[in-house]
């Protein structure tokens, strides 16, 4: 085993010894529909303080929909979502706004405002949610850019950044309020292996230095196995399996094995069901 791998294993072991038993995210019996199509079907999900939870699954498995619900962007058909001990859908609007200041989000595309400099993008949450003076805001935003190795790039526009730099700038904005919870949507998608590994290292560093709890939606196996404390695999809107990296890798579940070995799925077509779906009045895909 290489020294780098030994260091990674040692870091993970030391972290697991200190990871809290306090639950910071709890999803219970979550069901949601897009029209008549059921997307999530009784999903249960818990994240402990200081944990990095990776969510995986094939296309259409419901992993991004689960993320949007945890962020409070969608109303579920039924079920409960608690962040930091507060039910997202029973607290008042003002309480939601306050709670969301403890949440950071790094979107797949970066979602930087193209008309703002990198520095202004990072500073935006500070200007919106704090009463800090401009000099303090400028210093804090530059500090966060330094954390993600973008020191000195604050005057550039998003169009002048590479894909990896956009991801890191988005991460700097996500952590500028020092959130307790951090959510990632495909953080290494579209990046070359070296840059993707650097993003993984940043995620681990933030967990270790700032004590953040994280949920990472990804389909990148190398990234998932490197950063995850536990992995949840979704399939057709349901919990398929949750376990450690080792448990996932050793699973004999066919769906999990197909995902890990990148085997295409060929579900057997039921002719009667296919005809029924084509002829029903409210036609939806399944």
VODRENTI-776911 format. One record per residue (C-alpha): x, y, z; chain; residue in one letter; residue number from 1. Coordinates in steps of 0.001 Angstrom, whole numbers. Layout:
<pts>
<<X; Y; Z>; 'A'; 'a'; NUM>
...
</pts>
This chain:
<pts>
<<0; 0; 0>; 'A'; 'x'; 1>
<<1326; 3472; -905>; 'A'; 'x'; 2>
<<2080; 6052; 1768>; 'A'; 'x'; 3>
<<-675; 8287; 354>; 'A'; 'x'; 4>
<<-3232; 5500; 770>; 'A'; 'x'; 5>
<<-1976; 4790; 4275>; 'A'; 'x'; 6>
<<-2410; 8464; 5173>; 'A'; 'x'; 7>
<<-5957; 8480; 3754>; 'A'; 'x'; 8>
<<-6875; 5338; 5721>; 'A'; 'x'; 9>
<<-5357; 6762; 8915>; 'A'; 'x'; 10>
<<-7250; 10042; 8489>; 'A'; 'x'; 11>
<<-10553; 8192; 7990>; 'A'; 'x'; 12>
<<-9945; 5974; 11043>; 'A'; 'x'; 13>
<<-9100; 8957; 13247>; 'A'; 'x'; 14>
<<-12188; 10811; 12042>; 'A'; 'x'; 15>
<<-14533; 7886; 12722>; 'A'; 'x'; 16>
<<-13268; 7724; 16285>; 'A'; 'x'; 17>
<<-14336; 11321; 16890>; 'A'; 'x'; 18>
<<-17527; 11478; 14768>; 'A'; 'x'; 19>
<<-20506; 12494; 16908>; 'A'; 'x'; 20>
<<-23650; 10417; 17418>; 'A'; 'x'; 21>
<<-25748; 13587; 17155>; 'A'; 'x'; 22>
<<-28147; 13481; 14202>; 'A'; 'x'; 23>
<<-28066; 16687; 12145>; 'A'; 'x'; 24>
<<-30151; 15549; 9152>; 'A'; 'x'; 25>
<<-33144; 13243; 9398>; 'A'; 'x'; 26>
<<-35392; 12220; 6521>; 'A'; 'x'; 27>
<<-38297; 9953; 7455>; 'A'; 'x'; 28>
<<-40631; 8085; 5089>; 'A'; 'x'; 29>
<<-40184; 10678; 2325>; 'A'; 'x'; 30>
<<-42522; 10335; -650>; 'A'; 'x'; 31>
<<-42730; 12757; -3535>; 'A'; 'x'; 32>
<<-44276; 12869; -7006>; 'A'; 'x'; 33>
<<-43686; 14740; -10243>; 'A'; 'x'; 34>
<<-47231; 14813; -11537>; 'A'; 'x'; 35>
<<-48463; 11218; -11158>; 'A'; 'x'; 36>
<<-44986; 9732; -11240>; 'A'; 'x'; 37>
<<-43626; 8697; -7851>; 'A'; 'x'; 38>
<<-39975; 9789; -7577>; 'A'; 'x'; 39>
<<-39185; 9038; -3936>; 'A'; 'x'; 40>
<<-40916; 6125; -2262>; 'A'; 'x'; 41>
<<-40486; 6024; 1519>; 'A'; 'x'; 42>
<<-36885; 7179; 1732>; 'A'; 'x'; 43>
<<-35271; 7189; 5180>; 'A'; 'x'; 44>
<<-31979; 8952; 5725>; 'A'; 'x'; 45>
<<-29896; 10165; 8678>; 'A'; 'x'; 46>
<<-26593; 12031; 8822>; 'A'; 'x'; 47>
<<-24487; 12396; 11968>; 'A'; 'x'; 48>
<<-22574; 15495; 13014>; 'A'; 'x'; 49>
<<-19194; 15592; 11286>; 'A'; 'x'; 50>
<<-20160; 12901; 8756>; 'A'; 'x'; 51>
<<-19677; 12930; 5009>; 'A'; 'x'; 52>
<<-22620; 11007; 3531>; 'A'; 'x'; 53>
<<-22429; 10182; -163>; 'A'; 'x'; 54>
<<-25651; 9511; -2069>; 'A'; 'x'; 55>
<<-25342; 7406; -5215>; 'A'; 'x'; 56>
<<-27660; 5755; -7682>; 'A'; 'x'; 57>
<<-28360; 5398; -11357>; 'A'; 'x'; 58>
<<-29954; 8081; -13491>; 'A'; 'x'; 59>
<<-33521; 8671; -12314>; 'A'; 'x'; 60>
<<-32977; 6966; -8954>; 'A'; 'x'; 61>
<<-34105; 10088; -7069>; 'A'; 'x'; 62>
<<-30780; 11239; -5586>; 'A'; 'x'; 63>
<<-30992; 14836; -6854>; 'A'; 'x'; 64>
<<-34666; 15045; -5873>; 'A'; 'x'; 65>
<<-33709; 13933; -2366>; 'A'; 'x'; 66>
<<-31107; 16704; -2278>; 'A'; 'x'; 67>
<<-33601; 19370; -3363>; 'A'; 'x'; 68>
<<-36020; 18264; -661>; 'A'; 'x'; 69>
<<-33335; 18467; 2021>; 'A'; 'x'; 70>
<<-32659; 22012; 860>; 'A'; 'x'; 71>
<<-36329; 22897; 1237>; 'A'; 'x'; 72>
<<-36791; 23629; -2468>; 'A'; 'x'; 73>
<<-39634; 21111; -2924>; 'A'; 'x'; 74>
<<-42623; 20156; -811>; 'A'; 'x'; 75>
<<-42900; 16374; -356>; 'A'; 'x'; 76>
<<-46103; 14441; -874>; 'A'; 'x'; 77>
<<-45593; 13008; 2596>; 'A'; 'x'; 78>
<<-42820; 12412; 5098>; 'A'; 'x'; 79>
<<-40622; 14506; 7357>; 'A'; 'x'; 80>
<<-37329; 16357; 6905>; 'A'; 'x'; 81>
<<-35404; 17700; 9888>; 'A'; 'x'; 82>
<<-32237; 19770; 9653>; 'A'; 'x'; 83>
<<-30402; 20589; 12889>; 'A'; 'x'; 84>
<<-33443; 19398; 14838>; 'A'; 'x'; 85>
<<-35975; 21582; 12987>; 'A'; 'x'; 86>
<<-38725; 20318; 10686>; 'A'; 'x'; 87>
<<-38270; 22117; 7369>; 'A'; 'x'; 88>
<<-41989; 22172; 6596>; 'A'; 'x'; 89>
<<-43521; 23117; 9943>; 'A'; 'x'; 90>
<<-41303; 26028; 11003>; 'A'; 'x'; 91>
<<-42214; 29570; 9988>; 'A'; 'x'; 92>
<<-40827; 31303; 6905>; 'A'; 'x'; 93>
<<-38528; 33476; 9033>; 'A'; 'x'; 94>
<<-37285; 30409; 10891>; 'A'; 'x'; 95>
<<-36566; 28777; 7533>; 'A'; 'x'; 96>
<<-34517; 31773; 6449>; 'A'; 'x'; 97>
<<-32505; 31624; 9654>; 'A'; 'x'; 98>
<<-31987; 27873; 9330>; 'A'; 'x'; 99>
<<-30801; 28215; 5735>; 'A'; 'x'; 100>
<<-27976; 30471; 6911>; 'A'; 'x'; 101>
<<-26559; 27327; 8524>; 'A'; 'x'; 102>
<<-26657; 25562; 5157>; 'A'; 'x'; 103>
<<-24171; 25841; 2308>; 'A'; 'x'; 104>
<<-24762; 24505; -1213>; 'A'; 'x'; 105>
<<-22306; 23868; -4021>; 'A'; 'x'; 106>
<<-24245; 23322; -7246>; 'A'; 'x'; 107>
<<-23085; 21098; -10091>; 'A'; 'x'; 108>
<<-22654; 23992; -12516>; 'A'; 'x'; 109>
<<-21248; 26336; -9867>; 'A'; 'x'; 110>
<<-24214; 28712; -10348>; 'A'; 'x'; 111>
<<-22000; 31792; -10145>; 'A'; 'x'; 112>
<<-23548; 35088; -11240>; 'A'; 'x'; 113>
<<-21891; 35857; -14571>; 'A'; 'x'; 114>
<<-22209; 39634; -14113>; 'A'; 'x'; 115>
<<-20303; 39617; -10790>; 'A'; 'x'; 116>
<<-16635; 39164; -10092>; 'A'; 'x'; 117>
<<-15522; 36057; -8237>; 'A'; 'x'; 118>
<<-15021; 38151; -5102>; 'A'; 'x'; 119>
<<-18514; 39622; -5299>; 'A'; 'x'; 120>
<<-20029; 36175; -5844>; 'A'; 'x'; 121>
<<-18381; 34897; -2679>; 'A'; 'x'; 122>
<<-19283; 38028; -730>; 'A'; 'x'; 123>
<<-22969; 37961; -1739>; 'A'; 'x'; 124>
<<-24272; 35872; 1233>; 'A'; 'x'; 125>
<<-22427; 38163; 3655>; 'A'; 'x'; 126>
<<-24057; 41219; 2113>; 'A'; 'x'; 127>
<<-27494; 39597; 2120>; 'A'; 'x'; 128>
<<-27522; 38074; 5598>; 'A'; 'x'; 129>
<<-25140; 40080; 7790>; 'A'; 'x'; 130>
<<-24609; 43667; 8877>; 'A'; 'x'; 131>
<<-20837; 43522; 8442>; 'A'; 'x'; 132>
<<-19061; 46520; 6961>; 'A'; 'x'; 133>
<<-17637; 46279; 3442>; 'A'; 'x'; 134>
<<-14027; 46049; 4583>; 'A'; 'x'; 135>
<<-14814; 43034; 6809>; 'A'; 'x'; 136>
<<-16857; 41417; 4038>; 'A'; 'x'; 137>
<<-13978; 41856; 1613>; 'A'; 'x'; 138>
<<-11496; 40295; 4045>; 'A'; 'x'; 139>
<<-13747; 37304; 4855>; 'A'; 'x'; 140>
<<-14513; 36586; 1195>; 'A'; 'x'; 141>
<<-10811; 36684; 346>; 'A'; 'x'; 142>
<<-10085; 34346; 3263>; 'A'; 'x'; 143>
<<-12588; 31819; 1884>; 'A'; 'x'; 144>
<<-11008; 32083; -1567>; 'A'; 'x'; 145>
<<-7663; 31319; 55>; 'A'; 'x'; 146>
<<-9200; 28223; 1691>; 'A'; 'x'; 147>
<<-10104; 26838; -1765>; 'A'; 'x'; 148>
<<-6755; 27862; -3292>; 'A'; 'x'; 149>
<<-8133; 30801; -5287>; 'A'; 'x'; 150>
<<-6294; 33577; -3478>; 'A'; 'x'; 151>
<<-5751; 36565; -5775>; 'A'; 'x'; 152>
<<-8509; 35599; -8230>; 'A'; 'x'; 153>
<<-11209; 37803; -6665>; 'A'; 'x'; 154>
<<-11226; 40354; -9505>; 'A'; 'x'; 155>
<<-11776; 37823; -12288>; 'A'; 'x'; 156>
<<-15157; 37149; -13872>; 'A'; 'x'; 157>
<<-16625; 33625; -13882>; 'A'; 'x'; 158>
<<-16131; 33437; -17660>; 'A'; 'x'; 159>
<<-12387; 33717; -17076>; 'A'; 'x'; 160>
<<-12230; 30651; -14825>; 'A'; 'x'; 161>
<<-11634; 27010; -15706>; 'A'; 'x'; 162>
<<-14179; 24346; -14756>; 'A'; 'x'; 163>
<<-12252; 23384; -11647>; 'A'; 'x'; 164>
<<-11851; 27008; -10585>; 'A'; 'x'; 165>
<<-15594; 27592; -10965>; 'A'; 'x'; 166>
<<-16267; 24611; -8667>; 'A'; 'x'; 167>
<<-13838; 25979; -6083>; 'A'; 'x'; 168>
<<-15259; 29519; -6274>; 'A'; 'x'; 169>
<<-18749; 28078; -5746>; 'A'; 'x'; 170>
<<-17417; 26169; -2741>; 'A'; 'x'; 171>
<<-15914; 29363; -1299>; 'A'; 'x'; 172>
<<-19345; 31027; -1546>; 'A'; 'x'; 173>
<<-21003; 27977; 27>; 'A'; 'x'; 174>
<<-18777; 28170; 3131>; 'A'; 'x'; 175>
<<-18564; 31945; 3504>; 'A'; 'x'; 176>
<<-21157; 31961; 6336>; 'A'; 'x'; 177>
<<-19426; 29035; 8092>; 'A'; 'x'; 178>
<<-22461; 26737; 7718>; 'A'; 'x'; 179>
<<-23000; 23653; 9861>; 'A'; 'x'; 180>
<<-24337; 21657; 6903>; 'A'; 'x'; 181>
<<-22837; 21544; 3422>; 'A'; 'x'; 182>
<<-24490; 19997; 367>; 'A'; 'x'; 183>
<<-22789; 19111; -2918>; 'A'; 'x'; 184>
<<-24387; 18198; -6241>; 'A'; 'x'; 185>
<<-21852; 16310; -8376>; 'A'; 'x'; 186>
<<-18789; 18251; -7139>; 'A'; 'x'; 187>
<<-16304; 16514; -9455>; 'A'; 'x'; 188>
<<-18514; 16062; -12536>; 'A'; 'x'; 189>
<<-16806; 17118; -15763>; 'A'; 'x'; 190>
<<-13379; 17581; -14187>; 'A'; 'x'; 191>
<<-10161; 15816; -15087>; 'A'; 'x'; 192>
<<-8965; 13225; -12526>; 'A'; 'x'; 193>
<<-6305; 15474; -10951>; 'A'; 'x'; 194>
<<-8663; 18431; -10427>; 'A'; 'x'; 195>
<<-11419; 16085; -9203>; 'A'; 'x'; 196>
<<-9007; 14670; -6620>; 'A'; 'x'; 197>
<<-8174; 18219; -5477>; 'A'; 'x'; 198>
<<-11883; 18904; -4933>; 'A'; 'x'; 199>
<<-12121; 15695; -2891>; 'A'; 'x'; 200>
<<-9172; 16838; -766>; 'A'; 'x'; 201>
<<-10896; 20189; -168>; 'A'; 'x'; 202>
<<-14068; 18421; 987>; 'A'; 'x'; 203>
<<-12100; 16290; 3451>; 'A'; 'x'; 204>
<<-10159; 19316; 4679>; 'A'; 'x'; 205>
<<-13349; 21296; 5336>; 'A'; 'x'; 206>
<<-14814; 18386; 7270>; 'A'; 'x'; 207>
<<-11696; 18036; 9392>; 'A'; 'x'; 208>
<<-10904; 21721; 9987>; 'A'; 'x'; 209>
<<-14401; 23242; 10202>; 'A'; 'x'; 210>
<<-16382; 20283; 11559>; 'A'; 'x'; 211>
<<-19027; 20483; 8857>; 'A'; 'x'; 212>
<<-21520; 17705; 8150>; 'A'; 'x'; 213>
<<-21899; 17026; 4442>; 'A'; 'x'; 214>
<<-24140; 15330; 1922>; 'A'; 'x'; 215>
<<-22536; 14673; -1458>; 'A'; 'x'; 216>
<<-24556; 13507; -4449>; 'A'; 'x'; 217>
<<-22216; 11951; -6984>; 'A'; 'x'; 218>
<<-21850; 9167; -9516>; 'A'; 'x'; 219>
<<-18037; 9315; -9451>; 'A'; 'x'; 220>
<<-16948; 6079; -7766>; 'A'; 'x'; 221>
<<-13353; 7114; -7028>; 'A'; 'x'; 222>
<<-14557; 10307; -5384>; 'A'; 'x'; 223>
<<-17254; 8540; -3375>; 'A'; 'x'; 224>
<<-14861; 5914; -2029>; 'A'; 'x'; 225>
<<-12283; 8563; -1111>; 'A'; 'x'; 226>
<<-14461; 10974; 846>; 'A'; 'x'; 227>
<<-17410; 8978; 2229>; 'A'; 'x'; 228>
<<-17922; 7945; 5822>; 'A'; 'x'; 229>
<<-21068; 6165; 4685>; 'A'; 'x'; 230>
<<-22746; 5698; 1312>; 'A'; 'x'; 231>
<<-26472; 5497; 594>; 'A'; 'x'; 232>
<<-27481; 3948; -2721>; 'A'; 'x'; 233>
<<-30929; 4770; -4097>; 'A'; 'x'; 234>
<<-32760; 2732; -6715>; 'A'; 'x'; 235>
<<-36123; 3643; -8227>; 'A'; 'x'; 236>
<<-36760; 6126; -5420>; 'A'; 'x'; 237>
<<-36100; 3690; -2589>; 'A'; 'x'; 238>
<<-33250; 3046; -173>; 'A'; 'x'; 239>
<<-31294; 163; -1658>; 'A'; 'x'; 240>
<<-28422; -8; 830>; 'A'; 'x'; 241>
<<-26524; 2184; 3297>; 'A'; 'x'; 242>
<<-23102; 1266; 4611>; 'A'; 'x'; 243>
<<-19422; 2034; 4873>; 'A'; 'x'; 244>
<<-17250; 2137; 1761>; 'A'; 'x'; 245>
<<-16062; -1389; 2506>; 'A'; 'x'; 246>
<<-19616; -2664; 2986>; 'A'; 'x'; 247>
<<-20742; -1139; -303>; 'A'; 'x'; 248>
<<-17761; -2549; -2177>; 'A'; 'x'; 249>
<<-18432; -6037; -779>; 'A'; 'x'; 250>
<<-22198; -5963; -1348>; 'A'; 'x'; 251>
<<-23634; -8833; -3371>; 'A'; 'x'; 252>
<<-26789; -6877; -4238>; 'A'; 'x'; 253>
<<-27164; -7051; -8022>; 'A'; 'x'; 254>
<<-28205; -3411; -8394>; 'A'; 'x'; 255>
<<-25183; -2277; -6362>; 'A'; 'x'; 256>
<<-22865; -4552; -8322>; 'A'; 'x'; 257>
<<-24217; -3172; -11610>; 'A'; 'x'; 258>
<<-23546; 375; -10380>; 'A'; 'x'; 259>
<<-20011; -343; -9150>; 'A'; 'x'; 260>
<<-19063; -2361; -12216>; 'A'; 'x'; 261>
<<-20790; 46; -14609>; 'A'; 'x'; 262>
<<-22933; -2663; -16140>; 'A'; 'x'; 263>
<<-25952; -1575; -18131>; 'A'; 'x'; 264>
<<-29287; -2728; -16774>; 'A'; 'x'; 265>
<<-31687; -4624; -18998>; 'A'; 'x'; 266>
<<-34976; -4866; -17149>; 'A'; 'x'; 267>
<<-37281; -7465; -18713>; 'A'; 'x'; 268>
<<-40159; -5814; -20540>; 'A'; 'x'; 269>
<<-43641; -6909; -19555>; 'A'; 'x'; 270>
<<-45720; -6627; -22767>; 'A'; 'x'; 271>
<<-49048; -6224; -20945>; 'A'; 'x'; 272>
<<-47665; -3503; -18663>; 'A'; 'x'; 273>
<<-46041; -1749; -21642>; 'A'; 'x'; 274>
<<-49336; -1701; -23571>; 'A'; 'x'; 275>
<<-51251; -492; -20511>; 'A'; 'x'; 276>
<<-48787; 2367; -20040>; 'A'; 'x'; 277>
<<-49044; 3447; -23685>; 'A'; 'x'; 278>
<<-52840; 3467; -23701>; 'A'; 'x'; 279>
<<-53611; 4992; -20319>; 'A'; 'x'; 280>
<<-55089; 8480; -20310>; 'A'; 'x'; 281>
<<-52435; 10037; -18075>; 'A'; 'x'; 282>
<<-49335; 8640; -19816>; 'A'; 'x'; 283>
<<-46176; 8847; -17698>; 'A'; 'x'; 284>
<<-42795; 7195; -17917>; 'A'; 'x'; 285>
<<-41825; 4667; -15255>; 'A'; 'x'; 286>
</pts>
